[in-house]
């Protein structure tokens, strides 16, 4: 019993001794909490790596989130989530020694597809940020508004996020001219032949008649040149005919080749002038003209440019007349879509921007078109010189030169004009076309012609042409009004002036 009491007394004394220790620990923790704030930075004692303080490493940068020291790293560069190239990139620390800044030269950014003009145009933005003028080691977001960089040290990936409006884009369907081929050397021949033989036993037209006709369309491809010829042969004989015929005739012969840097085509020989502004004329000579055949399908014809702003990485889709006609993904910031396929008469565009957070923006872009309208930045031209080929004995063959030019401007404007000059004929044209948005599209031009006819009389006149078009999305209706041409007295075209017996008004 005495032993039990002694043990119990010892237990009570142990409790008394322990309690003050817990109390002291609680007080110490409270003091520590009062002295050090909750969000205090972590500290790693460099003596764990070396006892010599002189040899210890400054680890303060790593406590701020930086994962690697400044230096040069071999990284994979991604632009808007698309792999571009692998390069050795130098990184420096920012002013707070918390992040790495990649040194990206202007030449490198341009080679990645960023517009050089965008870097130059953002000098004002750089000045507002009080940073050097587009120096290589300036943060990208200070050189381009809404741009950013992210360096994944583990994967050695450098990701650049740049608004789509600053990136030089290739139109849908674009194929580099380096991949174009001229084709193989070859000969071509298409033919059509028909003939008949008639044995007439009537009393008045007794005898036998024969008829044959051959149409040959031949060609030779040699290198970049294409030679084409269209010839016919006709044969007619018979006892009832007053004469027999056996005749070869060349309808037209021409050679052509592409001029790739100009996206143009050169034609030598028999051809027709461009009919966009003046009436088309059959002639023999030389012609050079731009051709949409060298452009992607998405750049043919006219279509409006769509501008918008994405708050984050967004999916943009475009509908026309209820059908999906375009879809793409754009990075955060302003974007431009300029490769919508052309529609013959237009049709308003419904643009839907679906953000990464699920929110949706919808906007409508009115779209109407007339034949002369060109996409912004595109120039359409034609130049021809030679002599008129009338194909009859009623017209002469005056030598002439003809040129026409159309150029698409921002804001859906297209100024255009042209000229025709011959010895006894001069014509000049000037016009303008415009997509008016909600109010449709129109074109208007005037031609001034000065003519000296075969009888020696001189005449001067004007011709006015206007076209208007409007699409109504709700009803699927298109209205097109063409005041094709109103000509004053004294106006003649080039073909009229070539008639040998043409006489003017007196």
CORNORZI-V84196 format. One record per backbone hydrogen bond with DSSP energy under -0.5 kcal/mol. CO is the residue of the C=O (numbers start at 1). NH is the residue of the N-H. Records with the same first field share a line. If there is no record, write none. Layout:
# CORNORZI-V84196
CO = NH, NH
This chain:
# CORNORZI-V84196
1 = 5
2 = 6
3 = 7
4 = 8
5 = 9
6 = 10
7 = 11
8 = 12
9 = 13
10 = 14
11 = 15
12 = 16
13 = 17
14 = 18
15 = 19
16 = 20
17 = 21
18 = 21, 22
19 = 23
20 = 24
21 = 25
22 = 26
23 = 27
24 = 28
25 = 29
26 = 30
27 = 31
28 = 32
29 = 33
30 = 34
31 = 35
32 = 36
37 = 40
43 = 45
44 = 46
45 = 48
46 = 49, 50
51 = 53
52 = 55, 56
53 = 56
57 = 59
59 = 63
61 = 64, 66
62 = 65
71 = 91
73 = 75, 89
75 = 77, 87
76 = 78, 158
77 = 84, 85
78 = 80, 160
79 = 82
82 = 79
85 = 77
87 = 75, 89
89 = 73
90 = 103
91 = 71
92 = 101
94 = 97
99 = 94
100 = 102
101 = 92
102 = 104
103 = 105
105 = 109
106 = 110
107 = 111
108 = 112
109 = 114
110 = 113
113 = 168
115 = 119
116 = 120
117 = 121
118 = 122
120 = 123
121 = 124
122 = 126
123 = 127
124 = 128
125 = 129
126 = 131
127 = 130
132 = 134
135 = 138
136 = 104
139 = 142, 143
140 = 143, 144
144 = 147
148 = 161
150 = 152, 159
151 = 153
152 = 156, 157
156 = 76
157 = 152, 159
158 = 78
159 = 150
160 = 80, 162
161 = 148
163 = 166
164 = 167
166 = 115
167 = 169
171 = 174
172 = 298
176 = 179
177 = 180
186 = 221
188 = 219
190 = 217
192 = 215
194 = 213
196 = 211
198 = 200, 209
199 = 201
200 = 207
207 = 200
208 = 239
209 = 198
210 = 237
211 = 196
212 = 235
213 = 194
214 = 216, 233
215 = 192
216 = 218, 231
217 = 190
218 = 229
219 = 188
220 = 222, 227
221 = 186
222 = 225
224 = 258
225 = 222
226 = 228, 256
227 = 220
228 = 254
229 = 218
230 = 251, 252
231 = 216
232 = 249
233 = 214
234 = 247
235 = 212
236 = 245
237 = 210
238 = 241
245 = 236
247 = 234
249 = 232, 251
252 = 230
253 = 270
254 = 228
255 = 268
256 = 226
257 = 266
258 = 260
259 = 262, 263, 264
260 = 263
263 = 291
264 = 259
265 = 289
266 = 257
267 = 287
268 = 255
269 = 285
271 = 283
281 = 273
282 = 389
283 = 271
284 = 387
285 = 269
286 = 385
287 = 267
288 = 383
289 = 265
291 = 294
292 = 295
296 = 299
297 = 300
300 = 342
302 = 343
306 = 337
308 = 335
310 = 333
314 = 316, 330
315 = 354
316 = 328
317 = 352
318 = 325, 326
319 = 350
320 = 323
323 = 320
326 = 318
328 = 316
330 = 314
333 = 310
334 = 165
335 = 308
336 = 338
337 = 306
345 = 369
348 = 321
349 = 351, 365
350 = 319, 352
351 = 363
352 = 317, 354
353 = 355, 361
354 = 315
355 = 358
359 = 355
361 = 353
363 = 351
364 = 366
365 = 349
367 = 347
370 = 373
375 = 378
378 = 408
380 = 406
381 = 290
382 = 404
383 = 288
384 = 402
385 = 286
386 = 400
387 = 284
388 = 390
394 = 500
398 = 388
399 = 423
400 = 386
401 = 421
402 = 384
403 = 419
404 = 382
405 = 417
406 = 380
407 = 415
408 = 377
409 = 412, 413
412 = 435
413 = 409
414 = 433
415 = 407
416 = 431
417 = 405
418 = 429
419 = 403
420 = 427
421 = 401
422 = 425
424 = 452
425 = 422
426 = 450
427 = 420
428 = 448
429 = 418
430 = 446
431 = 416
432 = 444
433 = 414
434 = 436, 442
436 = 439
437 = 440
440 = 436
441 = 469
442 = 434
443 = 467
444 = 432
445 = 465
446 = 430
447 = 449, 463
448 = 428
449 = 461
450 = 426
451 = 453, 459
453 = 456
457 = 453
459 = 451
461 = 449
462 = 488
463 = 447
464 = 486
465 = 445
466 = 483
467 = 443
468 = 481
469 = 441
470 = 479
471 = 473
472 = 476, 477
477 = 472
479 = 470
480 = 482
481 = 468, 483
482 = 484
483 = 466
485 = 487
486 = 464
488 = 491
490 = 492
493 = 497
494 = 498
495 = 498
496 = 499
498 = 396
499 = 502
502 = 455
